[in-house]
Amino acid sequence: MFVIIVYDIKVERVNKVKSYLRENIYWVQNSVFEGEITPSEYEKITKKLKEIINEEEDSIIIYKFPMEDMMERNIIGIEKAPINTIL
Amino acid sequence: MFVIIVYDIKVERVNKVKSYLRENIYWVQNSVFEGEITPSEYEKITKKLKEIINEEEDSIIIYKFPMEDMMERNIIGIEKAPINTIL
């Protein structure tokens, strides 16, 4: 499946979220990550994110769809992290 | 079509982008908007965003897909702006 993860995390926890996601999928912008993952990776990632964040204060939205090619990506302005670059 | 718009805009222009998008689609988190729009609205929005931003310094990614129900949304933590609320 393909996921886009966007988050709004309190400053004291944001780096932990960022580092964890960088190990697993691609950073594309500010607080946005995306990537192709397996269902078991999806379970692992959501479980870990729940452990890191404070669910009363932070917010993460995971958009998931079966295949990346269902979606089209239009970039306006600079491309922060070219999708094809492994970070 | 359904779009998710994420942006990373310099502080001097970010409110202009935010206000413009609020008039057209739904704010869901920090710098994330989403909504169902027509192809002509899509053209209008991308044209206007290009006018507002500095394409050398700012970055906007528009993810678009034919239908909202191709996508599943998983919210972890707080829901900043409930999708069903018209802002």
N, CA and C atoms of all chains as a GROMACS GRO file, in nm:
protein
  522
    1MET      N    1   0.084  -0.120   0.000
    1MET     CA    2   0.000   0.000   0.000
    1MET      C    3   0.087   0.125   0.000
    2PHE      N    4   0.028   0.236  -0.042
    2PHE     CA    5   0.104   0.361  -0.043
    2PHE      C    6   0.046   0.453   0.065
    3VAL      N    7   0.135   0.515   0.142
    3VAL     CA    8   0.086   0.605   0.247
    3VAL      C    9   0.146   0.745   0.236
    4ILE      N   10   0.066   0.842   0.277
    4ILE     CA   11   0.115   0.979   0.297
    4ILE      C   12   0.088   1.008   0.445
    5ILE      N   13   0.193   1.046   0.516
    5ILE     CA   14   0.177   1.073   0.659
    5ILE      C   15   0.204   1.220   0.686
    6VAL      N   16   0.108   1.289   0.743
    6VAL     CA   17   0.127   1.430   0.780
    6VAL      C   18   0.107   1.442   0.931
    7TYR      N   19   0.186   1.530   0.994
    7TYR     CA   20   0.171   1.536   1.139
    7TYR      C   21   0.186   1.677   1.193
    8ASP      N   22   0.130   1.693   1.310
    8ASP     CA   23   0.140   1.819   1.383
    8ASP      C   24   0.169   1.777   1.528
    9ILE      N   25   0.297   1.784   1.563
    9ILE     CA   26   0.346   1.726   1.688
    9ILE      C   27   0.411   1.836   1.772
   10LYS      N   28   0.386   1.834   1.901
   10LYS     CA   29   0.450   1.930   1.991
   10LYS      C   30   0.604   1.922   1.978
   11VAL      N   31   0.667   2.037   1.990
   11VAL     CA   32   0.811   2.050   1.963
   11VAL      C   33   0.896   1.949   2.041
   12GLU      N   34   0.855   1.916   2.164
   12GLU     CA   35   0.937   1.824   2.244
   12GLU      C   36   0.938   1.680   2.192
   13ARG      N   37   0.843   1.649   2.105
   13ARG     CA   38   0.838   1.512   2.053
   13ARG      C   39   0.861   1.503   1.901
   14VAL      N   40   0.864   1.618   1.835
   14VAL     CA   41   0.864   1.616   1.688
   14VAL      C   42   0.988   1.547   1.629
   15ASN      N   43   1.105   1.566   1.690
   15ASN     CA   44   1.225   1.505   1.634
   15ASN      C   45   1.224   1.353   1.644
   16LYS      N   46   1.162   1.305   1.750
   16LYS     CA   47   1.150   1.160   1.766
   16LYS      C   48   1.062   1.100   1.654
   17VAL      N   49   0.952   1.169   1.625
   17VAL     CA   50   0.863   1.124   1.518
   17VAL      C   51   0.936   1.128   1.384
   18LYS      N   52   1.005   1.241   1.359
   18LYS     CA   53   1.077   1.260   1.233
   18LYS      C   54   1.184   1.152   1.215
   19SER      N   55   1.264   1.128   1.318
   19SER     CA   56   1.371   1.029   1.305
   19SER      C   57   1.313   0.890   1.280
   20TYR      N   58   1.208   0.858   1.353
   20TYR     CA   59   1.148   0.727   1.334
   20TYR      C   60   1.096   0.710   1.191
   21LEU      N   61   1.024   0.812   1.142
   21LEU     CA   62   0.968   0.801   1.007
   21LEU      C   63   1.078   0.796   0.900
   22ARG      N   64   1.184   0.872   0.920
   22ARG     CA   65   1.296   0.871   0.825
   22ARG      C   66   1.357   0.732   0.807
   23GLU      N   67   1.351   0.653   0.913
   23GLU     CA   68   1.405   0.517   0.904
   23GLU      C   69   1.315   0.426   0.821
   24ASN      N   70   1.190   0.466   0.807
   24ASN     CA   71   1.093   0.376   0.747
   24ASN      C   72   1.036   0.419   0.612
   25ILE      N   73   1.013   0.549   0.593
   25ILE     CA   74   0.962   0.595   0.463
   25ILE      C   75   1.033   0.725   0.425
   26TYR      N   76   0.990   0.788   0.316
   26TYR     CA   77   1.062   0.904   0.263
   26TYR      C   78   1.006   1.036   0.313
   27TRP      N   79   1.097   1.123   0.349
   27TRP     CA   80   1.060   1.259   0.386
   27TRP      C   81   1.038   1.338   0.258
   28VAL      N   82   0.925   1.406   0.245
   28VAL     CA   83   0.905   1.484   0.123
   28VAL      C   84   0.892   1.634   0.146
   29GLN      N   85   0.850   1.671   0.264
   29GLN     CA   86   0.833   1.814   0.291
   29GLN      C   87   0.808   1.834   0.439
   30ASN      N   88   0.860   1.945   0.491
   30ASN     CA   89   0.826   1.990   0.626
   30ASN      C   90   0.779   1.876   0.718
   31SER      N   91   0.654   1.856   0.734
   31SER     CA   92   0.605   1.749   0.820
   31SER      C   93   0.522   1.648   0.740
   32VAL      N   94   0.577   1.609   0.626
   32VAL     CA   95   0.510   1.514   0.537
   32VAL      C   96   0.606   1.404   0.495
   33PHE      N   97   0.562   1.281   0.510
   33PHE     CA   98   0.639   1.166   0.464
   33PHE      C   99   0.551   1.084   0.371
   34GLU      N  100   0.612   1.007   0.283
   34GLU     CA  101   0.532   0.918   0.200
   34GLU      C  102   0.613   0.795   0.161
   35GLY      N  103   0.543   0.691   0.124
   35GLY     CA  104   0.615   0.573   0.079
   35GLY      C  105   0.527   0.451   0.062
   36GLU      N  106   0.586   0.354  -0.006
   36GLU     CA  107   0.522   0.225  -0.029
   36GLU      C  108   0.558   0.136   0.090
   37ILE      N  109   0.461   0.083   0.159
   37ILE     CA  110   0.490  -0.006   0.272
   37ILE      C  111   0.399  -0.129   0.267
   38THR      N  112   0.439  -0.231   0.339
   38THR     CA  113   0.357  -0.352   0.346
   38THR      C  114   0.253  -0.335   0.458
   39PRO      N  115   0.148  -0.417   0.457
   39PRO     CA  116   0.052  -0.409   0.568
   39PRO      C  117   0.118  -0.429   0.704
   40SER      N  118   0.218  -0.516   0.713
   40SER     CA  119   0.280  -0.536   0.844
   40SER      C  120   0.366  -0.417   0.885
   41GLU      N  121   0.430  -0.353   0.788
   41GLU     CA  122   0.503  -0.229   0.819
   41GLU      C  123   0.404  -0.121   0.865
   42TYR      N  124   0.288  -0.117   0.800
   42TYR     CA  125   0.185  -0.020   0.840
   42TYR      C  126   0.147  -0.041   0.987
   43GLU      N  127   0.127  -0.165   1.025
   43GLU     CA  128   0.090  -0.195   1.164
   43GLU      C  129   0.201  -0.154   1.261
   44LYS      N  130   0.324  -0.185   1.221
   44LYS     CA  131   0.440  -0.154   1.304
   44LYS      C  132   0.454  -0.002   1.321
   45ILE      N  133   0.440   0.071   1.209
   45ILE     CA  134   0.457   0.217   1.213
   45ILE      C  135   0.348   0.284   1.297
   46THR      N  136   0.222   0.243   1.278
   46THR     CA  137   0.115   0.309   1.355
   46THR      C  138   0.129   0.277   1.505
   47LYS      N  139   0.170   0.156   1.535
   47LYS     CA  140   0.189   0.118   1.675
   47LYS      C  141   0.298   0.204   1.739
   48LYS      N  142   0.411   0.217   1.668
   48LYS     CA  143   0.524   0.292   1.721
   48LYS      C  144   0.488   0.441   1.734
   49LEU      N  145   0.418   0.495   1.636
   49LEU     CA  146   0.380   0.638   1.642
   49LEU      C  147   0.292   0.664   1.764
   50LYS      N  148   0.202   0.571   1.791
   50LYS     CA  149   0.115   0.585   1.909
   50LYS      C  150   0.196   0.586   2.039
   51GLU      N  151   0.306   0.510   2.039
   51GLU     CA  152   0.391   0.509   2.158
   51GLU      C  153   0.466   0.641   2.175
   52ILE      N  154   0.511   0.698   2.061
   52ILE     CA  155   0.593   0.820   2.068
   52ILE      C  156   0.509   0.943   2.103
   53ILE      N  157   0.394   0.957   2.041
   53ILE     CA  158   0.319   1.082   2.056
   53ILE      C  159   0.234   1.085   2.183
   54ASN      N  160   0.187   1.205   2.214
   54ASN     CA  161   0.087   1.221   2.318
   54ASN      C  162  -0.047   1.236   2.245
   55GLU      N  163  -0.132   1.137   2.258
   55GLU     CA  164  -0.256   1.136   2.179
   55GLU      C  165  -0.355   1.245   2.219
   56GLU      N  166  -0.328   1.312   2.330
   56GLU     CA  167  -0.414   1.424   2.373
   56GLU      C  168  -0.368   1.556   2.311
   57GLU      N  169  -0.244   1.559   2.264
   57GLU     CA  170  -0.187   1.688   2.218
   57GLU      C  171  -0.140   1.687   2.074
   58ASP      N  172  -0.102   1.571   2.024
   58ASP     CA  173  -0.044   1.562   1.889
   58ASP      C  174  -0.147   1.506   1.791
   59SER      N  175  -0.116   1.526   1.664
   59SER     CA  176  -0.207   1.476   1.561
   59SER      C  177  -0.129   1.422   1.441
   60ILE      N  178  -0.166   1.304   1.398
   60ILE     CA  179  -0.106   1.244   1.279
   60ILE      C  180  -0.219   1.196   1.190
   61ILE      N  181  -0.211   1.227   1.062
   61ILE     CA  182  -0.307   1.170   0.967
   61ILE      C  183  -0.230   1.081   0.871
   62ILE      N  184  -0.275   0.958   0.858
   62ILE     CA  185  -0.217   0.867   0.760
   62ILE      C  186  -0.321   0.844   0.651
   63TYR      N  187  -0.289   0.890   0.531
   63TYR     CA  188  -0.374   0.862   0.414
   63TYR      C  189  -0.316   0.738   0.350
   64LYS      N  190  -0.401   0.638   0.331
   64LYS     CA  191  -0.345   0.519   0.264
   64LYS      C  192  -0.431   0.477   0.146
   65PHE      N  193  -0.364   0.432   0.042
   65PHE     CA  194  -0.436   0.379  -0.074
   65PHE      C  195  -0.360   0.260  -0.130
   66PRO      N  196  -0.436   0.174  -0.201
   66PRO     CA  197  -0.379   0.046  -0.245
   66PRO      C  198  -0.252   0.061  -0.329
   67MET      N  199  -0.251   0.158  -0.422
   67MET     CA  200  -0.134   0.170  -0.509
   67MET      C  201  -0.099   0.315  -0.534
   68GLU      N  202   0.032   0.339  -0.545
   68GLU     CA  203   0.080   0.475  -0.567
   68GLU      C  204   0.026   0.534  -0.696
   69ASP      N  205   0.009   0.451  -0.800
   69ASP     CA  206  -0.032   0.508  -0.929
   69ASP      C  207  -0.179   0.547  -0.937
   70MET      N  208  -0.252   0.532  -0.826
   70MET     CA  209  -0.389   0.585  -0.822
   70MET      C  210  -0.385   0.736  -0.803
   71MET      N  211  -0.268   0.782  -0.766
   71MET     CA  212  -0.255   0.920  -0.721
   71MET      C  213  -0.159   0.995  -0.814
   72GLU      N  214  -0.188   1.122  -0.835
   72GLU     CA  215  -0.098   1.205  -0.914
   72GLU      C  216  -0.043   1.312  -0.822
   73ARG      N  217   0.084   1.348  -0.843
   73ARG     CA  218   0.150   1.442  -0.754
   73ARG      C  219   0.189   1.566  -0.834
   74ASN      N  220   0.141   1.680  -0.793
   74ASN     CA  221   0.176   1.805  -0.862
   74ASN      C  222   0.255   1.892  -0.765
   75ILE      N  223   0.379   1.921  -0.799
   75ILE     CA  224   0.462   2.002  -0.710
   75ILE      C  225   0.472   2.144  -0.764
   76ILE      N  226   0.435   2.241  -0.680
   76ILE     CA  227   0.444   2.382  -0.719
   76ILE      C  228   0.555   2.444  -0.635
   77GLY      N  229   0.646   2.514  -0.701
   77GLY     CA  230   0.759   2.573  -0.629
   77GLY      C  231   0.870   2.471  -0.616
   78ILE      N  232   0.947   2.482  -0.509
   78ILE     CA  233   1.062   2.392  -0.498
   78ILE      C  234   1.023   2.254  -0.448
   79GLU      N  235   1.101   2.157  -0.494
   79GLU     CA  236   1.081   2.020  -0.448
   79GLU      C  237   1.179   1.998  -0.334
   80LYS      N  238   1.127   1.992  -0.212
   80LYS     CA  239   1.213   1.984  -0.094
   80LYS      C  240   1.299   1.860  -0.097
   81ALA      N  241   1.236   1.748  -0.120
   81ALA     CA  242   1.310   1.622  -0.120
   81ALA      C  243   1.263   1.542  -0.240
   82PRO      N  244   1.343   1.539  -0.346
   82PRO     CA  245   1.300   1.464  -0.464
   82PRO      C  246   1.264   1.321  -0.426
   83ILE      N  247   1.147   1.280  -0.472
   83ILE     CA  248   1.088   1.152  -0.433
   83ILE      C  249   1.182   1.035  -0.459
   84ASN      N  250   1.264   1.046  -0.565
   84ASN     CA  251   1.349   0.932  -0.599
   84ASN      C  252   1.478   0.924  -0.519
   85THR      N  253   1.500   1.021  -0.434
   85THR     CA  254   1.622   1.020  -0.355
   85THR      C  255   1.601   0.943  -0.226
   86ILE      N  256   1.689   0.850  -0.200
   86ILE     CA  257   1.680   0.779  -0.072
   86ILE      C  258   1.754   0.861   0.031
   87LEU      N  259   1.686   0.896   0.136
   87LEU     CA  260   1.746   0.987   0.235
   87LEU      C  261   1.826   0.908   0.338
   88MET      N  262  -1.263   1.537  -0.853
   88MET     CA  263  -1.140   1.476  -0.802
   88MET      C  264  -1.120   1.515  -0.656
   89PHE      N  265  -1.038   1.433  -0.586
   89PHE     CA  266  -1.012   1.464  -0.446
   89PHE      C  267  -0.865   1.505  -0.433
   90VAL      N  268  -0.841   1.612  -0.360
   90VAL     CA  269  -0.703   1.658  -0.344
   90VAL      C  270  -0.663   1.671  -0.198
   91ILE      N  271  -0.535   1.645  -0.174
   91ILE     CA  272  -0.473   1.675  -0.045
   91ILE      C  273  -0.362   1.775  -0.077
   92ILE      N  274  -0.364   1.888  -0.012
   92ILE     CA  275  -0.263   1.991  -0.040
   92ILE      C  276  -0.178   2.012   0.086
   93VAL      N  277  -0.048   1.995   0.072
   93VAL     CA  278   0.044   2.020   0.185
   93VAL      C  279   0.142   2.128   0.140
   94TYR      N  280   0.180   2.214   0.233
   94TYR     CA  281   0.270   2.320   0.190
   94TYR      C  282   0.373   2.356   0.295
   95ASP      N  283   0.479   2.415   0.246
   95ASP     CA  284   0.586   2.466   0.330
   95ASP      C  285   0.620   2.604   0.271
   96ILE      N  286   0.565   2.707   0.334
   96ILE     CA  287   0.568   2.843   0.278
   96ILE      C  288   0.637   2.937   0.375
   97LYS      N  289   0.720   3.026   0.325
   97LYS     CA  290   0.787   3.124   0.410
   97LYS      C  291   0.684   3.206   0.488
   98VAL      N  292   0.719   3.241   0.611
   98VAL     CA  293   0.624   3.304   0.703
   98VAL      C  294   0.554   3.429   0.646
   99GLU      N  295   0.625   3.504   0.563
   99GLU     CA  296   0.564   3.627   0.510
   99GLU      C  297   0.451   3.602   0.410
  100ARG      N  298   0.440   3.479   0.359
  100ARG     CA  299   0.334   3.449   0.263
  100ARG      C  300   0.236   3.342   0.312
  101VAL      N  301   0.267   3.278   0.424
  101VAL     CA  302   0.188   3.161   0.463
  101VAL      C  303   0.041   3.194   0.493
  102ASN      N  304   0.015   3.310   0.552
  102ASN     CA  305  -0.124   3.343   0.582
  102ASN      C  306  -0.208   3.367   0.458
  103LYS      N  307  -0.145   3.420   0.356
  103LYS     CA  308  -0.214   3.442   0.230
  103LYS      C  309  -0.256   3.308   0.168
  104VAL      N  310  -0.164   3.212   0.173
  104VAL     CA  311  -0.194   3.079   0.119
  104VAL      C  312  -0.305   3.014   0.201
  105LYS      N  313  -0.292   3.022   0.333
  105LYS     CA  314  -0.391   2.963   0.423
  105LYS      C  315  -0.532   3.023   0.400
  106SER      N  316  -0.539   3.155   0.393
  106SER     CA  317  -0.670   3.220   0.373
  106SER      C  318  -0.730   3.181   0.239
  107TYR      N  319  -0.646   3.178   0.138
  107TYR     CA  320  -0.699   3.144   0.006
  107TYR      C  321  -0.753   3.000   0.006
  108LEU      N  322  -0.677   2.907   0.063
  108LEU     CA  323  -0.721   2.767   0.063
  108LEU      C  324  -0.846   2.748   0.148
  109ARG      N  325  -0.854   2.820   0.259
  109ARG     CA  326  -0.973   2.811   0.345
  109ARG      C  327  -1.101   2.848   0.271
  110GLU      N  328  -1.089   2.936   0.174
  110GLU     CA  329  -1.207   2.976   0.096
  110GLU      C  330  -1.251   2.866   0.001
  111ASN      N  331  -1.158   2.774  -0.028
  111ASN     CA  332  -1.185   2.680  -0.136
  111ASN      C  333  -1.197   2.533  -0.094
  112ILE      N  334  -1.116   2.492   0.004
  112ILE     CA  335  -1.126   2.354   0.052
  112ILE      C  336  -1.114   2.350   0.204
  113TYR      N  337  -1.105   2.230   0.260
  113TYR     CA  338  -1.108   2.218   0.406
  113TYR      C  339  -0.970   2.209   0.469
  114TRP      N  340  -0.954   2.284   0.575
  114TRP     CA  341  -0.831   2.277   0.653
  114TRP      C  342  -0.841   2.153   0.742
  115VAL      N  343  -0.738   2.068   0.740
  115VAL     CA  344  -0.744   1.950   0.826
  115VAL      C  345  -0.637   1.945   0.933
  116GLN      N  346  -0.524   2.010   0.907
  116GLN     CA  347  -0.415   2.006   1.006
  116GLN      C  348  -0.310   2.108   0.968
  117ASN      N  349  -0.245   2.164   1.067
  117ASN     CA  350  -0.127   2.248   1.046
  117ASN      C  351  -0.118   2.309   0.904
  118SER      N  352  -0.045   2.247   0.815
  118SER     CA  353  -0.035   2.299   0.679
  118SER      C  354  -0.088   2.197   0.578
  119VAL      N  355  -0.206   2.145   0.609
  119VAL     CA  356  -0.268   2.044   0.524
  119VAL      C  357  -0.415   2.080   0.499
  120PHE      N  358  -0.453   2.079   0.373
  120PHE     CA  359  -0.592   2.100   0.334
  120PHE      C  360  -0.636   1.982   0.249
  121GLU      N  361  -0.766   1.956   0.248
  121GLU     CA  362  -0.814   1.853   0.156
  121GLU      C  363  -0.955   1.882   0.111
  122GLY      N  364  -0.994   1.823   0.002
  122GLY     CA  365  -1.132   1.841  -0.042
  122GLY      C  366  -1.159   1.789  -0.181
  123GLU      N  367  -1.288   1.779  -0.209
  123GLU     CA  368  -1.338   1.737  -0.339
  123GLU      C  369  -1.352   1.864  -0.423
  124ILE      N  370  -1.288   1.866  -0.537
  124ILE     CA  371  -1.299   1.983  -0.625
  124ILE      C  372  -1.319   1.939  -0.770
  125THR      N  373  -1.365   2.031  -0.850
  125THR     CA  374  -1.383   2.001  -0.993
  125THR      C  375  -1.250   2.028  -1.066
  126PRO      N  376  -1.235   1.974  -1.187
  126PRO     CA  377  -1.113   2.005  -1.263
  126PRO      C  378  -1.094   2.156  -1.284
  127SER      N  379  -1.201   2.230  -1.302
  127SER     CA  380  -1.181   2.373  -1.323
  127SER      C  381  -1.142   2.444  -1.193
  128GLU      N  382  -1.193   2.397  -1.081
  128GLU     CA  383  -1.148   2.451  -0.953
  128GLU      C  384  -0.999   2.419  -0.931
  129TYR      N  385  -0.962   2.299  -0.972
  129TYR     CA  386  -0.822   2.258  -0.959
  129TYR      C  387  -0.732   2.355  -1.038
  130GLU      N  388  -0.773   2.387  -1.159
  130GLU     CA  389  -0.694   2.479  -1.241
  130GLU      C  390  -0.686   2.617  -1.176
  131LYS      N  391  -0.802   2.661  -1.125
  131LYS     CA  392  -0.809   2.794  -1.063
  131LYS      C  393  -0.718   2.799  -0.939
  132ILE      N  394  -0.726   2.696  -0.856
  132ILE     CA  395  -0.648   2.693  -0.732
  132ILE      C  396  -0.497   2.688  -0.761
  133THR      N  397  -0.455   2.601  -0.853
  133THR     CA  398  -0.310   2.593  -0.880
  133THR      C  399  -0.259   2.724  -0.940
  134LYS      N  400  -0.339   2.786  -1.025
  134LYS     CA  401  -0.299   2.915  -1.086
  134LYS      C  402  -0.281   3.020  -0.976
  135LYS      N  403  -0.379   3.028  -0.888
  135LYS     CA  404  -0.374   3.128  -0.782
  135LYS      C  405  -0.256   3.102  -0.686
  136LEU      N  406  -0.235   2.976  -0.649
  136LEU     CA  407  -0.123   2.944  -0.559
  136LEU      C  408   0.010   2.986  -0.620
  137LYS      N  409   0.025   2.964  -0.751
  137LYS     CA  410   0.148   3.006  -0.819
  137LYS      C  411   0.168   3.157  -0.812
  138GLU      N  412   0.056   3.230  -0.814
  138GLU     CA  413   0.066   3.376  -0.803
  138GLU      C  414   0.109   3.419  -0.663
  139ILE      N  415   0.055   3.350  -0.563
  139ILE     CA  416   0.082   3.391  -0.424
  139ILE      C  417   0.224   3.356  -0.380
  140ILE      N  418   0.267   3.236  -0.413
  140ILE     CA  419   0.396   3.191  -0.356
  140ILE      C  420   0.517   3.242  -0.435
  141ASN      N  421   0.633   3.225  -0.375
  141ASN     CA  422   0.759   3.246  -0.444
  141ASN      C  423   0.811   3.108  -0.482
  142GLU      N  424   0.810   3.078  -0.610
  142GLU     CA  425   0.841   2.942  -0.654
  142GLU      C  426   0.988   2.903  -0.631
  143GLU      N  427   1.070   3.000  -0.595
  143GLU     CA  428   1.211   2.972  -0.563
  143GLU      C  429   1.229   2.935  -0.416
  144GLU      N  430   1.131   2.972  -0.334
  144GLU     CA  431   1.149   2.955  -0.189
  144GLU      C  432   1.044   2.866  -0.123
  145ASP      N  433   0.925   2.862  -0.181
  145ASP     CA  434   0.814   2.790  -0.118
  145ASP      C  435   0.789   2.657  -0.189
  146SER      N  436   0.716   2.571  -0.123
  146SER     CA  437   0.688   2.440  -0.180
  146SER      C  438   0.545   2.396  -0.148
  147ILE      N  439   0.474   2.353  -0.250
  147ILE     CA  440   0.338   2.300  -0.231
  147ILE      C  441   0.331   2.167  -0.304
  148ILE      N  442   0.278   2.067  -0.237
  148ILE     CA  443   0.252   1.940  -0.307
  148ILE      C  444   0.100   1.918  -0.310
  149ILE      N  445   0.049   1.896  -0.429
  149ILE     CA  446  -0.094   1.861  -0.442
  149ILE      C  447  -0.101   1.715  -0.484
  150TYR      N  448  -0.158   1.633  -0.396
  150TYR     CA  449  -0.183   1.494  -0.429
  150TYR      C  450  -0.326   1.489  -0.481
  151LYS      N  451  -0.347   1.434  -0.599
  151LYS     CA  452  -0.486   1.425  -0.645
  151LYS      C  453  -0.520   1.284  -0.688
  152PHE      N  454  -0.644   1.247  -0.659
  152PHE     CA  455  -0.691   1.118  -0.706
  152PHE      C  456  -0.837   1.130  -0.746
  153PRO      N  457  -0.877   1.039  -0.838
  153PRO     CA  458  -1.010   1.051  -0.897
  153PRO      C  459  -1.124   1.058  -0.794
  154MET      N  460  -1.115   0.973  -0.690
  154MET     CA  461  -1.225   0.971  -0.594
  154MET      C  462  -1.176   0.957  -0.452
  155GLU      N  463  -1.248   1.023  -0.361
  155GLU     CA  464  -1.209   1.019  -0.220
  155GLU      C  465  -1.208   0.876  -0.165
  156ASP      N  466  -1.303   0.793  -0.212
  156ASP     CA  467  -1.314   0.660  -0.151
  156ASP      C  468  -1.204   0.561  -0.194
  157MET      N  469  -1.110   0.606  -0.277
  157MET     CA  470  -0.992   0.524  -0.308
  157MET      C  471  -0.896   0.527  -0.191
  158MET      N  472  -0.921   0.620  -0.102
  158MET     CA  473  -0.824   0.648   0.003
  158MET      C  474  -0.887   0.624   0.139
  159GLU      N  475  -0.806   0.577   0.232
  159GLU     CA  476  -0.854   0.558   0.369
  159GLU      C  477  -0.776   0.653   0.458
  160ARG      N  478  -0.841   0.709   0.557
  160ARG     CA  479  -0.779   0.808   0.644
  160ARG      C  480  -0.772   0.754   0.786
  161ASN      N  481  -0.654   0.747   0.840
  161ASN     CA  482  -0.638   0.699   0.977
  161ASN      C  483  -0.582   0.813   1.061
  162ILE      N  484  -0.658   0.855   1.160
  162ILE     CA  485  -0.613   0.967   1.243
  162ILE      C  486  -0.563   0.914   1.377
  163ILE      N  487  -0.439   0.948   1.412
  163ILE     CA  488  -0.381   0.907   1.540
  163ILE      C  489  -0.367   1.033   1.624
  164GLY      N  490  -0.416   1.027   1.747
  164GLY     CA  491  -0.411   1.147   1.831
  164GLY      C  492  -0.533   1.234   1.806
  165ILE      N  493  -0.516   1.363   1.825
  165ILE     CA  494  -0.632   1.450   1.812
  165ILE      C  495  -0.664   1.482   1.666
  166GLU      N  496  -0.792   1.503   1.643
  166GLU     CA  497  -0.838   1.541   1.510
  166GLU      C  498  -0.850   1.693   1.513
  167LYS      N  499  -0.756   1.758   1.444
  167LYS     CA  500  -0.750   1.905   1.450
  167LYS      C  501  -0.877   1.969   1.396
  168ALA      N  502  -0.917   1.925   1.281
  168ALA     CA  503  -1.036   1.981   1.218
  168ALA      C  504  -1.120   1.868   1.163
  169PRO      N  505  -1.225   1.830   1.232
  169PRO     CA  506  -1.306   1.719   1.184
  169PRO      C  507  -1.348   1.742   1.039
  170ILE      N  508  -1.324   1.640   0.958
  170ILE     CA  509  -1.346   1.650   0.813
  170ILE      C  510  -1.488   1.697   0.779
  171ASN      N  511  -1.584   1.659   0.862
  171ASN     CA  512  -1.723   1.693   0.827
  171ASN      C  513  -1.764   1.835   0.866
  172THR      N  514  -1.673   1.907   0.929
  172THR     CA  515  -1.707   2.041   0.970
  172THR      C  516  -1.672   2.140   0.860
  173ILE      N  517  -1.768   2.221   0.825
  173ILE     CA  518  -1.738   2.326   0.727
  173ILE      C  519  -1.681   2.444   0.801
  174LEU      N  520  -1.562   2.482   0.761
  174LEU     CA  521  -1.492   2.589   0.835
  174LEU      C  522  -1.532   2.726   0.784
   0.00000   0.00000   0.00000
